């Protein structure tokens, strides 16, 4: 039975990763039973993905789970899109949008370790154009009580916004400024510095362009464009060969199609061409939402985080820095008044904000099985990941669906955790 599983597993891996024979050395796999997981019960993830695809809820889904640094599940269901019948695979490229934010956080923390900034530094120390930024207070502009800080960029507490709620005066100004049509991060930073803050810095959580501005800080402090910094300092050291802001022409055929949930017809539809992002000739490197990646590449990144800053013998961050990165950064008061554009998707009961990641602070009240200290985030087109430091589990799901109404994150987590036969966590979960 066990040897049969291993044969089947490696056949699956080979079929999902054509031309990538070195997966075993880069992402080692293991029989689930050897790390306290039932291979039979892990089949629930496949069944879940198949149901989602068969019901027309997603065009395709790729899922991967690891435990204790070794892959125990890899599955692909469905196709690239309504316009492309190519089966999705482990090397399919996905727009990961806000799953870029943790990468930007890691990049910034690498510079933090080098002494390039301190957490309480005013952002204006490194981006002087923000020295005179004002606060929108009612119908008037005023001086903020304190300037936004570097720590606040990591935690979306800097007083910035995204520009999506046009009934708000500041968001309306963001929309008019067309921030994401900037040529590069330098232009983005100059435009943003002219706009008022929506909130007093440090007084509330509000999902925002803070990660994009953090990317501008990385550029300024490193002297490198963000794409070069990511490639040189993160992607190449981790062996992430398929993660980039600009998709190379020879790899464009591997980019999954973009879909949107059409609530009127109650089905998925191709995203209209006029609102699709172009991933060729990119010069604006959005640290909050710009990357394209594969599930295997993102697993390497997650394993580095789970392993305290190193992967396959390559260290990007010290373990104490990773511990800081994964710590709750919000006071109960900040968390209580936190309002973002996607509060139901970003924060849920028992979750708070770490440095660039969401973090579970109380697993007893989360919507699905969780562990204390679990790090996670997701992307606008439905991609999901979580890193569970207690159970030493990482789960990643890749899809491409804007406005998804489906609880993929919670379904995927339940299907994963119900397969455990041994648990390592110290928490006793009560309801």
Backbone torsions as a table, in degrees:
resi	resn	phi	psi	omega
1	UNK	NA	-49.0	-178.5
2	UNK	-67.5	-42.5	179.5
3	UNK	-65.8	-35.5	177.2
4	UNK	-62.7	-40.5	178.6
5	UNK	-60.2	-46.0	-177.8
6	UNK	-61.9	-41.5	178.2
7	UNK	-60.5	-46.3	-179.6
8	UNK	-63.7	-39.4	-177.9
9	UNK	-62.6	-47.5	-176.8
10	UNK	-72.4	-28.6	172.6
11	UNK	-63.6	-43.1	178.7
12	UNK	-62.1	-45.9	179.6
13	UNK	-59.2	-45.4	-178.6
14	UNK	-62.9	-39.0	-179.0
15	UNK	-71.0	-31.1	-178.6
16	UNK	-82.5	-21.1	-174.8
17	UNK	-124.3	66.3	179.7
18	UNK	-60.9	131.4	176.3
19	UNK	82.7	1.3	179.6
20	UNK	-115.7	84.9	-174.8
21	UNK	-83.4	-13.4	-173.9
22	UNK	-94.1	14.5	-177.3
23	UNK	-55.9	-40.8	-174.9
24	UNK	-59.4	-35.7	-179.3
25	UNK	-80.8	-26.3	-177.2
26	UNK	-91.6	-42.0	177.1
27	UNK	-127.4	83.6	-176.2
28	UNK	-62.3	142.7	178.2
29	UNK	-110.7	164.9	-179.5
30	UNK	-152.7	150.8	174.2
31	UNK	-62.2	126.6	-175.3
32	UNK	-52.3	-37.6	-177.9
33	UNK	-60.7	-25.7	-178.7
34	UNK	-74.1	-12.9	176.9
35	UNK	-123.6	28.8	172.5
36	UNK	74.1	37.8	179.4
37	UNK	-134.9	140.5	178.0
38	UNK	-85.7	120.0	178.6
39	UNK	-65.2	-35.0	179.5
40	UNK	-64.2	-45.4	-177.4
41	UNK	-74.1	-23.4	174.1
42	UNK	-63.0	-21.0	177.2
43	UNK	-58.6	-16.6	178.1
44	UNK	-62.2	-29.2	178.6
45	UNK	-66.9	-44.7	177.7
46	UNK	-59.3	-44.7	-179.7
47	UNK	-62.6	-40.6	178.5
48	UNK	-62.0	-49.0	-179.3
49	UNK	-62.3	-42.2	-179.8
50	UNK	-62.4	-39.4	179.2
51	UNK	-65.3	-44.9	178.5
52	UNK	-58.1	-44.0	-178.3
53	UNK	-71.2	-46.2	-178.8
54	UNK	-61.8	-31.4	179.3
55	UNK	-82.9	0.2	178.9
56	UNK	74.7	21.2	-178.8
57	UNK	-84.7	-28.9	172.0
58	UNK	-138.0	149.9	175.0
59	UNK	-73.3	-39.9	-180.0
60	UNK	-157.5	152.7	179.6
61	UNK	-139.4	133.7	170.4
62	UNK	-119.0	130.4	-179.0
63	UNK	-126.9	147.1	177.7
64	UNK	-145.9	139.6	177.3
65	UNK	-133.8	137.4	172.9
66	UNK	-125.3	155.3	171.2
67	UNK	-138.2	133.5	-179.1
68	UNK	53.7	37.0	174.2
69	UNK	84.4	8.6	-178.7
70	UNK	-131.2	139.9	-177.1
71	UNK	-70.1	128.7	176.9
72	UNK	-116.7	-8.0	180.0
73	UNK	-154.2	134.4	173.3
74	UNK	-150.0	123.5	-175.8
75	UNK	-148.8	146.4	176.2
76	UNK	-133.0	130.2	179.1
77	UNK	-129.3	138.1	173.5
78	UNK	91.7	-160.4	-170.7
79	UNK	-129.7	173.3	-178.6
80	UNK	-61.6	-36.1	-178.1
81	UNK	177.3	176.7	178.0
82	UNK	-62.0	-23.3	-178.8
83	UNK	-105.0	7.4	-175.1
84	UNK	-151.1	111.1	-176.2
85	UNK	-84.9	5.8	176.9
86	UNK	-60.5	128.2	179.2
87	UNK	-63.8	136.1	174.7
88	UNK	-65.4	154.9	-176.5
89	UNK	-150.2	177.8	-178.9
90	UNK	-67.6	-17.6	177.8
91	UNK	-101.5	10.3	175.4
92	UNK	-67.6	136.8	178.8
93	UNK	-88.1	135.4	-179.9
94	UNK	-127.0	143.5	170.6
95	UNK	-74.7	114.9	-174.7
96	UNK	-98.1	-4.6	175.1
97	UNK	43.6	-115.4	-170.6
98	UNK	-71.1	-6.1	169.7
99	UNK	-71.0	-2.4	169.0
100	UNK	-70.9	-31.8	-173.6
101	UNK	-56.4	-46.3	177.3
102	UNK	-61.1	-32.8	178.1
103	UNK	-66.0	-42.9	177.5
104	UNK	-63.2	-39.2	177.8
105	UNK	-61.3	-43.3	178.6
106	UNK	-63.1	-43.8	179.0
107	UNK	-58.0	-45.7	-179.7
108	UNK	-64.8	-39.2	-179.7
109	UNK	-68.6	-26.8	173.4
110	UNK	-63.1	-39.8	177.0
111	UNK	-72.0	-33.0	175.5
112	UNK	-59.9	-43.7	178.8
113	UNK	-64.2	-26.7	179.8
114	UNK	-84.4	2.0	178.2
115	UNK	79.8	17.8	-177.2
116	UNK	-75.9	-21.9	176.4
117	UNK	-158.0	165.0	172.0
118	UNK	-114.8	154.0	-174.7
119	UNK	-60.0	-33.4	-177.2
120	UNK	-91.2	4.8	175.4
121	UNK	-60.1	137.6	167.9
122	UNK	-62.7	140.5	177.4
123	UNK	-56.3	-34.1	-178.2
124	UNK	-63.7	-18.2	176.0
125	UNK	-64.2	-31.7	-176.6
126	UNK	-107.7	-22.5	174.5
127	UNK	-126.9	83.9	-172.0
128	UNK	-57.0	-22.6	-179.4
129	UNK	-61.6	-16.2	179.8
130	UNK	-91.2	4.9	-176.9
131	UNK	-60.5	-31.9	-178.0
132	UNK	-110.7	20.4	-176.2
133	UNK	-63.9	136.3	-176.8
134	UNK	-103.4	170.0	-179.8
135	UNK	-112.8	134.5	173.4
136	UNK	-80.5	113.7	179.8
137	UNK	-121.4	99.2	-173.9
138	UNK	66.4	-126.1	178.8
139	UNK	-94.0	4.5	-175.0
140	UNK	-119.5	159.8	173.2
141	UNK	-100.7	138.6	-177.5
142	UNK	-141.9	164.0	174.2
143	UNK	-73.2	132.1	175.5
144	UNK	-67.8	153.9	-179.9
145	UNK	-63.1	-31.5	177.9
146	UNK	-151.6	152.8	-179.9
147	UNK	-76.4	158.3	176.4
148	UNK	-70.6	147.0	-175.1
149	UNK	-112.5	168.0	177.8
150	UNK	-61.0	-43.4	179.4
151	UNK	-57.6	-38.9	-177.1
152	UNK	-67.5	-25.4	175.4
153	UNK	-67.1	-35.9	178.5
154	UNK	-68.2	-27.7	-167.5
155	UNK	-113.5	6.2	-178.9
156	UNK	57.1	40.7	176.4
157	UNK	-120.9	19.8	-174.1
158	UNK	-84.6	-5.2	-178.1
159	UNK	92.7	4.0	178.9
160	UNK	-84.4	173.1	177.2
161	UNK	-141.6	-167.0	-179.1
162	UNK	-114.4	-23.5	179.1
163	UNK	93.6	18.3	-176.0
164	UNK	-98.5	-21.2	-179.0
165	UNK	-99.0	90.2	-168.3
166	UNK	-74.2	-4.2	174.1
167	UNK	-79.4	-5.6	176.2
168	UNK	-100.3	136.3	-174.7
169	UNK	-61.2	-40.7	-178.6
170	UNK	-69.8	-43.3	177.8
171	UNK	-60.7	-36.4	178.4
172	UNK	-62.8	-40.9	177.7
173	UNK	-64.3	-39.0	176.2
174	UNK	-59.0	-45.7	-178.7
175	UNK	-62.4	-42.8	179.7
176	UNK	-65.1	-32.3	-178.4
177	UNK	-72.7	-15.7	179.9
178	UNK	49.5	55.0	-175.5
179	UNK	-56.1	-40.6	-174.3
180	UNK	-84.7	6.8	169.6
181	UNK	-101.0	9.7	177.9
182	UNK	-61.7	149.0	178.9
183	UNK	-66.4	-39.9	-178.2
184	UNK	-155.2	-178.1	-178.1
185	UNK	-69.3	-25.9	175.8
186	UNK	-63.9	-46.7	178.0
187	UNK	-66.1	-41.2	177.2
188	UNK	-56.5	-46.4	-178.3
189	UNK	-64.2	-41.9	179.0
190	UNK	-64.0	-42.2	178.5
191	UNK	-63.3	-46.8	-176.1
192	UNK	-64.2	-36.7	-177.9
193	UNK	-64.0	-23.8	179.8
194	UNK	-83.7	-10.6	-177.9
195	UNK	-94.3	148.2	-179.6
196	UNK	-76.2	156.9	172.4
197	UNK	-71.5	147.0	176.9
198	UNK	-85.2	-31.7	-179.1
199	UNK	-133.8	158.9	169.8
200	UNK	-60.3	127.9	178.3
201	UNK	-54.9	136.8	175.6
202	UNK	81.9	6.7	-176.3
203	UNK	-104.0	-13.8	178.1
204	UNK	-164.1	154.7	170.1
205	UNK	-80.7	133.2	175.1
206	UNK	-152.7	115.0	-177.1
207	UNK	-56.5	135.1	-164.8
208	UNK	-159.9	-173.6	177.3
209	UNK	-82.6	14.9	-175.5
210	UNK	-56.7	-39.0	-178.8
211	UNK	-68.5	-33.4	175.4
212	UNK	-65.8	-40.7	177.4
213	UNK	-67.7	-35.4	175.9
214	UNK	-62.0	-37.1	175.2
215	UNK	-62.4	-36.4	176.9
216	UNK	-65.3	-36.6	176.4
217	UNK	-64.3	-42.5	178.6
218	UNK	-58.7	-44.3	177.7
219	UNK	-59.9	-47.3	-174.5
220	UNK	-65.9	-42.6	-176.2
221	UNK	-76.8	-30.4	-178.0
222	UNK	-89.5	-22.1	-175.9
223	UNK	75.8	15.1	-179.9
224	UNK	-124.5	147.0	168.8
225	UNK	-58.0	149.1	-174.4
226	UNK	-61.0	-36.8	-179.7
227	UNK	-64.6	-37.2	178.9
228	UNK	-70.4	-40.1	178.3
229	UNK	-61.6	-48.0	178.9
230	UNK	-57.9	-47.3	-176.7
231	UNK	-65.0	-45.4	-175.2
232	UNK	-75.4	-39.9	-170.5
233	UNK	-99.2	-20.2	-176.0
234	UNK	-123.1	-58.0	-170.6
235	UNK	-67.3	-51.7	-179.5
236	UNK	-64.5	-44.2	177.3
237	UNK	-59.9	-32.6	-179.2
238	UNK	-89.9	-4.1	-178.3
239	UNK	76.4	26.5	179.4
240	UNK	-88.6	89.0	-173.4
241	UNK	-86.6	-9.4	-174.8
242	UNK	-124.4	35.9	178.2
243	UNK	-126.7	125.9	-173.7
244	UNK	-166.3	164.7	172.0
245	UNK	-83.1	-35.7	-180.0
246	UNK	-114.5	122.7	-178.3
247	UNK	-77.9	122.8	178.2
248	UNK	-59.0	144.1	-178.2
249	UNK	-53.0	-37.9	-177.5
250	UNK	-73.9	-8.3	178.8
251	UNK	-113.0	-2.5	-175.5
252	UNK	-61.3	-28.6	-179.3
253	UNK	-68.4	-14.0	179.8
254	UNK	-92.8	2.3	-179.8
255	UNK	-83.0	120.4	-179.9
256	UNK	-63.3	153.0	179.1
257	UNK	-71.7	152.7	-179.2
258	UNK	-95.7	131.8	-178.6
259	UNK	-126.2	158.5	176.1
260	UNK	-132.4	142.2	176.0
261	UNK	-78.9	121.3	179.2
262	UNK	-94.1	102.8	-176.5
263	UNK	-69.9	-21.9	179.1
264	UNK	-71.4	-45.2	179.7
265	UNK	-91.9	-8.8	179.8
266	UNK	60.1	45.4	177.7
267	UNK	-156.7	167.8	177.7
268	UNK	-79.1	151.0	177.8
269	UNK	-140.8	154.7	175.4
270	UNK	-65.0	138.1	176.6
271	UNK	-64.6	132.0	-178.9
272	UNK	-56.5	139.8	-177.0
273	UNK	-55.8	-34.1	-175.2
274	UNK	-69.4	-16.1	178.8
275	UNK	-111.3	4.2	177.5
276	UNK	-79.2	140.7	177.0
277	UNK	-78.4	140.4	178.5
278	UNK	-89.8	125.5	-179.1
279	UNK	-104.1	22.9	172.9
280	UNK	-115.3	146.5	177.5
281	UNK	55.6	46.9	-177.6
282	UNK	-82.8	131.7	174.4
283	UNK	-123.3	-18.0	176.9
284	UNK	-97.4	108.9	-174.1
285	UNK	-98.5	93.2	-173.9
286	UNK	-75.5	107.0	179.7
287	UNK	-70.1	-7.8	178.3
288	UNK	-100.4	-16.7	-172.9
289	UNK	-164.9	18.7	-167.6
290	UNK	-95.9	-10.0	-169.1
291	UNK	-86.1	152.7	167.3
292	UNK	-114.9	141.0	-177.8
293	UNK	-154.4	175.8	173.0
294	UNK	-113.3	165.2	-179.3
295	UNK	-67.0	-34.1	179.9
296	UNK	-71.4	-38.9	176.4
297	UNK	-62.9	-46.2	-176.2
298	UNK	-68.8	-27.7	174.8
299	UNK	-64.5	-38.4	176.7
300	UNK	-59.7	-44.2	178.4
301	UNK	-61.8	-46.3	-179.3
302	UNK	-64.3	-37.8	178.8
303	UNK	-65.5	-35.5	175.0
304	UNK	-59.7	-43.9	179.4
305	UNK	-66.3	-46.9	-179.4
306	UNK	-60.2	-34.4	-175.7
307	UNK	-89.7	19.6	174.9
308	UNK	75.1	24.9	174.3
309	UNK	107.9	0.2	-179.7
310	UNK	-131.4	155.3	178.2
311	UNK	-149.6	129.1	178.4
312	UNK	51.5	39.5	176.9
313	UNK	83.3	-0.8	178.9
314	UNK	-105.6	122.8	-178.4
315	UNK	-103.5	126.5	175.4
316	UNK	-100.4	-37.5	-178.9
317	UNK	-134.9	153.6	173.2
318	UNK	-75.9	151.5	-176.8
319	UNK	-61.6	-30.8	178.6
320	UNK	-69.8	-34.6	175.8
321	UNK	-66.5	-40.9	177.7
322	UNK	-64.4	-36.9	176.3
323	UNK	-61.5	-43.7	175.8
324	UNK	-62.1	-44.4	-178.6
325	UNK	-58.0	-34.7	-176.7
326	UNK	-91.7	7.9	-176.5
327	UNK	-92.3	149.6	178.6
328	UNK	-63.8	125.4	-176.1
329	UNK	-106.6	-3.0	-176.0
330	UNK	-106.7	135.5	170.2
331	UNK	-71.8	158.9	177.1
332	UNK	-55.0	-34.3	-179.6
333	UNK	-67.7	-43.1	178.1
334	UNK	-63.2	-43.6	-179.8
335	UNK	-64.2	-37.2	-176.1
336	UNK	-66.6	-33.7	-178.2
337	UNK	-99.2	5.4	-177.9
338	UNK	-64.9	126.7	177.6
339	UNK	-135.8	127.1	178.0
340	UNK	-129.1	-179.2	179.1
341	UNK	-69.0	-27.9	-178.5
342	UNK	-129.9	57.3	-173.6
343	UNK	-62.6	-33.9	-178.1
344	UNK	-71.6	-25.4	-179.6
345	UNK	-90.6	-34.8	-174.7
346	UNK	-83.9	-48.5	-179.1
347	UNK	-117.6	141.9	174.0
348	UNK	-141.9	169.7	-177.0
349	UNK	-51.8	134.1	179.3
350	UNK	88.6	2.0	-177.3
351	UNK	-117.2	148.6	176.1
352	UNK	-140.6	-163.9	-175.2
353	UNK	-115.9	126.9	171.3
354	UNK	-97.1	-156.9	177.7
355	UNK	-90.1	91.5	178.2
356	UNK	90.0	-4.0	-179.9
357	UNK	-132.7	155.7	162.6
358	UNK	-79.3	149.8	-178.8
359	UNK	-136.0	138.0	177.3
360	UNK	-81.8	122.8	178.5
361	UNK	-105.0	-24.0	179.5
362	UNK	-143.1	93.1	-176.8
363	UNK	-68.2	-14.3	-178.2
364	UNK	-69.9	-19.3	-175.4
365	UNK	-120.5	9.7	178.3
366	UNK	-74.0	156.4	-178.1
367	UNK	-66.0	-22.0	179.5
368	UNK	-139.3	167.5	-179.2
369	UNK	-52.5	131.5	-177.9
370	UNK	-148.3	174.3	174.9
371	UNK	-130.3	150.2	177.1
372	UNK	-61.5	134.3	-179.6
373	UNK	86.2	1.6	179.4
374	UNK	-63.8	132.0	178.4
375	UNK	-103.9	145.1	-179.0
376	UNK	-164.0	167.8	166.3
377	UNK	-169.0	179.5	179.8
378	UNK	-147.7	174.4	-179.7
379	UNK	-116.0	157.8	-175.9
380	UNK	-58.7	-28.7	-179.7
381	UNK	-95.4	19.4	170.3
382	UNK	97.6	-4.5	178.3
383	UNK	-65.3	147.6	-174.5
384	UNK	-141.2	149.2	168.1
385	UNK	-152.2	156.4	168.4
386	UNK	-146.9	150.8	178.9
387	UNK	-124.8	113.0	-176.9
388	UNK	-102.6	104.6	-175.8
389	UNK	-73.3	-23.6	-179.4
390	UNK	-79.0	-47.3	179.0
391	UNK	-87.6	-3.4	179.9
392	UNK	55.9	45.1	-178.8
393	UNK	-119.0	140.1	170.1
394	UNK	-123.8	133.2	174.4
395	UNK	-124.7	135.5	178.1
396	UNK	-134.9	135.3	174.0
397	UNK	-128.5	130.5	179.2
398	UNK	-114.6	122.4	175.0
399	UNK	-141.0	174.7	175.8
400	UNK	-137.9	86.8	-178.8
401	UNK	-148.1	108.9	172.9
402	UNK	-72.1	149.3	176.7
403	UNK	59.3	33.7	-179.0
404	UNK	-62.9	127.6	176.7
405	UNK	-92.1	5.4	-169.8
406	UNK	-96.6	142.7	-179.2
407	UNK	-83.9	54.4	-175.1
408	UNK	-57.9	-43.6	-177.8
409	UNK	-56.6	-49.1	-175.5
410	UNK	-72.0	-39.3	176.6
411	UNK	-61.1	-44.0	-178.5
412	UNK	-64.7	-41.4	-179.9
413	UNK	-65.0	-44.7	179.5
414	UNK	-61.8	-44.1	179.9
415	UNK	-63.1	-30.7	178.4
416	UNK	-76.4	-52.4	-172.5
417	UNK	-72.1	-26.7	177.6
418	UNK	-67.5	-15.2	-179.7
419	UNK	-86.5	-7.8	-179.9
420	UNK	-70.3	135.4	173.2
421	UNK	-108.3	-13.2	174.7
422	UNK	-135.0	139.7	176.3
423	UNK	-121.9	149.0	-177.9
424	UNK	-109.1	-11.6	-173.0
425	UNK	-71.5	154.8	179.9
426	UNK	-93.9	-19.4	-177.1
427	UNK	-70.0	141.5	169.0
428	UNK	-103.5	114.2	-174.4
429	UNK	-83.0	125.6	175.8
430	UNK	-127.6	150.7	-179.2
431	UNK	-121.0	NA	NA
